[in-house]
């Protein structure tokens, strides 16, 4: 081989090697560029996910806090303010306030829909004409079901039952007033309110002496209708009393031979969202009371006891003064 040919071959080899190096360098640069682009896109995807997830979490946390606060505000057992009418009433509904965004991300999120919170149906069990030998039996049944009752007691029967009355109050029941004598002729015959109010004031003092509490809720013997008119009601309100009638008459007073009739009357009459059931301290009432309570529980009612600071107006005249 000539010198020229060898020189030419060496030159070609060097040229090929140079091209190969440039090609390899180009591939490496391209690979680096693609890696940078890939990392950039991945970082953007992660940022977008975190942004969306953070905003969603803020709104979810805010909504949960609002609903929890709403439920927590439902009180001690609490209790819906019923209609002043003895007839059907519509339950109050409250809508929780919208969640307040905690930052700009939450503010740009979609508003969260929140359903109205429906108040529970409420039953007040009331027992007239005590204290008696049946008072403790009734309290024991209430305690068994972890509920309370509202008792309307007669002043002339307090003597000899002082401890029972104290126990009733200490157990969480409300003890109201039912006059001293429960004598229809004596308290209504004059046509004015004097004898009526005097009896209730006298009993109020006795109750305060026994329990340390001065009840303000009264129940007129035989109910307020037809004996108590508008002026009479005004006098009662001016004397500082509130007066309850009832929405359901269990008629237990005439069912001594058939306690099941009491349950039948309750089933027939109960339909409102708030009910005040009239019962008496009778043997037949004690016998059927567990079945009455269990029936009302199955109907979805919550049991409430009267509280002066959550007064509910329940009288036949629908007089809001009482």
C-alpha positions in Angstrom: 0.0 0.0 0.0 1.3 3.4 -0.9 1.9 6.2 1.5 -0.9 8.2 0.1 -3.4 5.4 0.6 -2.3 4.9 4.2 -2.6 8.6 4.9 -6.0 8.7 3.4 -7.1 5.8 5.5 -5.9 7.3 8.7 -7.6 10.6 7.9 -10.9 8.7 7.3 -10.6 6.8 10.6 -10.0 10.0 12.5 -13.0 11.6 10.8 -15.2 8.7 11.7 -14.1 8.8 15.3 -14.8 12.5 15.5 -18.3 12.0 14.1 -19.0 9.2 16.5 -17.9 11.4 19.4 -20.1 14.3 18.3 -23.1 11.9 17.8 -22.6 10.4 21.3 -22.3 13.9 22.8 -25.6 14.9 21.0 -27.4 11.9 22.3 -26.2 12.7 25.9 -27.4 16.3 25.6 -30.8 15.2 24.3 -31.1 12.7 27.1 -30.4 15.4 29.7 -32.9 17.8 28.1 -35.6 15.1 28.1 -34.9 14.3 31.8 -35.2 18.0 32.7 -38.5 18.2 30.9 -39.8 15.0 32.5 -38.9 16.3 36.0 -40.6 19.6 35.3 -43.8 17.9 34.2 -43.7 15.6 37.2 -43.2 18.5 39.6 -46.1 20.4 38.1 -48.4 17.3 38.4 -47.4 16.9 42.1 -48.1 20.6 42.7 -51.5 20.4 41.1 -52.5 17.4 43.1 -51.3 19.0 46.4 -53.1 22.2 45.5 -56.4 20.4 44.8 -56.1 18.0 47.8 -55.3 20.9 50.2 -58.3 23.0 49.1 -60.6 19.9 49.4 -59.3 19.1 52.9 -59.8 22.7 54.1 -63.4 22.7 52.9 -64.1 19.3 54.3 -62.7 20.1 57.7 -64.6 23.4 57.9 -67.9 21.7 57.0 -67.4 19.0 59.6 -66.7 21.5 62.3 -69.9 23.5 61.4 -72.2 20.4 61.5 -70.6 19.2 64.7 -71.2 22.6 66.3 -74.8 22.5 65.1 -75.4 19.1 66.7 -73.6 20.1 69.9 -75.9 23.1 70.2 -78.9 20.9 70.5 -79.0 21.0 74.1 -79.3 19.0 77.2 -81.8 16.6 75.9 -83.2 18.9 74.3 -86.1 20.2 73.5 -88.0 21.8 70.6 -90.2 24.8 71.3 -93.7 23.3 70.3 -96.6 25.2 68.8 -98.8 27.1 71.2 -101.7 25.2 69.7 -102.9 22.0 71.2 -103.4 20.8 67.6 -100.8 19.7 65.0 -97.6 21.7 64.8 -94.8 21.9 62.3 -91.3 21.1 63.5 -88.8 24.0 63.4 -85.9 23.4 61.0 -82.6 25.1 61.1 -80.0 25.3 58.3 -76.3 25.3 59.4 -74.3 28.4 58.3 -72.0 28.0 55.3 -68.5 27.0 56.1 -66.1 30.0 56.3 -63.0 29.6 54.0 -59.7 29.6 55.9 -57.6 30.7 53.0 -57.8 31.7 49.3 -57.7 28.1 48.1 -60.8 27.2 50.1 -62.5 30.4 49.0 -62.2 29.3 45.4 -63.6 25.9 46.1 -67.2 24.8 45.3 -69.7 25.6 48.1 -70.6 22.6 50.2 -74.3 21.8 50.3 -75.6 21.2 53.8 -79.0 19.6 54.7 -81.4 21.1 57.2 -81.3 19.6 60.7 -84.7 18.5 61.8 -85.7 18.9 65.4 -86.9 15.8 67.2 -90.5 15.0 68.1 -91.1 15.6 71.8 -93.3 14.1 74.5 -94.0 15.5 77.9 -95.4 12.9 80.3 -97.4 14.6 83.1 -98.9 13.1 86.2 -101.7 14.7 88.3 -103.1 14.3 91.8 -100.0 13.3 93.7 -98.2 12.8 95.9 -99.6 9.3 96.6 -98.5 5.8 97.2 -98.0 5.5 93.4 -95.5 8.4 93.1 -92.5 6.3 93.8 -93.6 3.5 91.5 -94.0 6.0 88.6 -90.6 7.5 89.3 -89.0 4.0 89.3 -90.4 3.3 85.9 -89.2 6.6 84.5 -85.7 6.0 85.9 -85.7 2.5 84.3 -86.2 4.2 80.9 -83.8 7.0 81.8 -86.5 9.7 81.3 -88.2 12.3 83.5 -91.8 13.4 84.1 -93.7 16.5 85.1 -95.8 16.1 88.3 -98.7 18.3 89.3 -99.2 17.8 93.0 -102.0 18.8 95.4 -101.1 20.9 98.4 -103.3 19.2 100.9 -101.5 15.9 100.2 -97.9 17.0 100.7 -97.9 16.3 104.4 -96.5 12.9 105.0 -94.9 12.6 101.5 -92.2 15.2 102.0 -89.4 12.9 101.3 -91.0 11.5 98.1 -91.5 15.1 96.8 -87.8 15.9 97.5 -86.8 12.6 95.8 -88.8 13.6 92.7 -87.1 16.9 92.4 -83.6 15.5 93.1 -84.1 12.8 90.4 -84.6 15.5 87.8 -88.4 15.6 87.5 -90.4 18.8 87.7 -92.9 19.2 90.4 -95.6 21.7 89.6 -98.7 22.9 91.4 -102.3 21.6 91.3 -104.0 23.8 93.9 -104.4 23.1 97.6 -107.8 21.5 97.7 -108.6 20.4 94.1 -112.1 21.4 95.0 -113.9 22.6 91.9 -116.7 24.4 93.8 -114.3 26.2 96.1 -111.8 27.5 93.5 -114.3 28.3 90.7 -117.7 29.1 92.3 -117.0 32.8 92.9 -116.4 33.4 89.2 -113.2 35.4 89.9 -109.6 34.3 90.3 -109.1 35.2 94.0 -109.6 31.8 95.6 -107.8 30.1 92.8 -104.7 32.2 93.0 -104.6 32.2 96.8 -104.6 28.4 96.8 -101.7 28.2 94.3 -99.7 30.8 96.2 -100.2 28.8 99.4 -99.1 25.6 97.8 -96.1 27.3 96.2 -94.9 28.4 99.7 -95.3 24.8 101.0 -93.4 23.4 98.1 -90.5 25.9 98.5 -90.3 24.9 102.2 -90.0 21.2 101.3 -87.8 21.3 98.2 -86.2 24.7 98.3 -87.7 25.4 94.9 -90.7 27.7 94.1 -92.6 26.2 91.2 -94.3 28.5 88.7 -96.0 26.0 86.5 -99.5 25.2 87.5 -102.3 23.0 86.2 -105.9 24.0 86.9 -108.0 21.2 88.4 -110.2 19.7 85.7 -108.5 21.8 83.1 -108.9 25.5 82.3 -111.9 25.2 80.1 -114.6 26.4 80.5 -114.1 27.9 84.0 -111.1 30.2 83.3 -111.9 33.2 81.1 -109.6 35.9 79.6 -109.6 38.1 82.7 -109.0 35.1 84.9 -106.0 34.1 82.7 -104.6 37.6 82.9 -104.8 37.4 86.7 -102.9 34.1 86.7 -100.2 35.6 84.5 -100.0 38.7 86.7 -99.5 36.5 89.7 -96.3 35.1 88.1 -97.7 31.7 87.1 -97.6 29.7 83.8 -100.5 27.3 83.2 -100.5 24.0 81.4 -103.4 22.0 80.0 -102.7 19.1 77.7 -102.8 17.9 74.1 -103.6 14.2 74.9 -106.0 12.9 77.5 -105.1 9.3 78.3 -108.4 8.9 80.2 -106.6 6.8 82.7 -108.9 8.2 85.4 -111.8 6.1 84.1 -109.9 3.0 83.0 -109.3 1.2 86.3 -110.8 -2.0 84.9 -108.9 -1.9 81.6 -105.4 -0.4 81.5 -105.1 -1.4 77.8 -107.7 1.3 77.1 -105.1 3.9 78.3 -102.6 2.8 75.7 -105.4 2.7 73.0 -106.2 6.4 73.8 -102.6 7.4 73.6 -102.2 5.7 70.2 -105.4 7.3 69.0 -104.5 10.8 70.0 -100.8 11.2 69.5 -99.8 12.7 66.1 -98.3 16.1 66.8 -94.6 16.9 66.9 -95.0 18.1 70.5 -97.4 16.4 72.9 -98.3 16.9 76.5 -100.0 13.8 77.8 -102.4 14.0 80.8 -102.1 11.0 83.2 -102.8 10.5 86.9 -101.2 8.7 89.8 -103.4 5.6 89.5 -102.7 1.9 89.8 -103.8 1.3 86.2 -101.4 4.1 85.0 -98.5 2.4 86.8 -99.4 -0.9 85.1 -99.6 0.4 81.6 -96.9 3.1 81.7 -94.0 0.9 80.4 -96.0 0.0 77.3 -96.9 3.6 76.7 -93.3 4.7 76.9 -92.1 1.9 74.6 -94.8 2.7 72.1 -93.8 6.4 72.0 -90.2 5.4 71.7 -91.0 3.3 68.6 -92.9 6.3 67.2 -89.6 8.3 67.3 -90.5 10.6 70.3 -87.9 12.0 72.7 -89.0 12.5 76.3 -88.7 15.9 77.9 -89.3 17.4 81.3 -90.7 20.9 81.9 -88.0 23.5 82.3 -88.9 27.1 83.3 -86.2 28.6 81.1 -87.5 26.7 78.1 -91.2 27.3 78.7 -93.7 25.9 76.2 -97.2 27.4 76.1 -99.9 24.7 76.2 -103.4 25.9 77.2 -106.8 25.5 75.6 -107.3 29.2 75.0 -103.9 29.5 73.2 -103.1 32.4 75.5 -99.4 33.2 75.0 -99.3 35.0 78.4 -99.4 31.6 79.9 
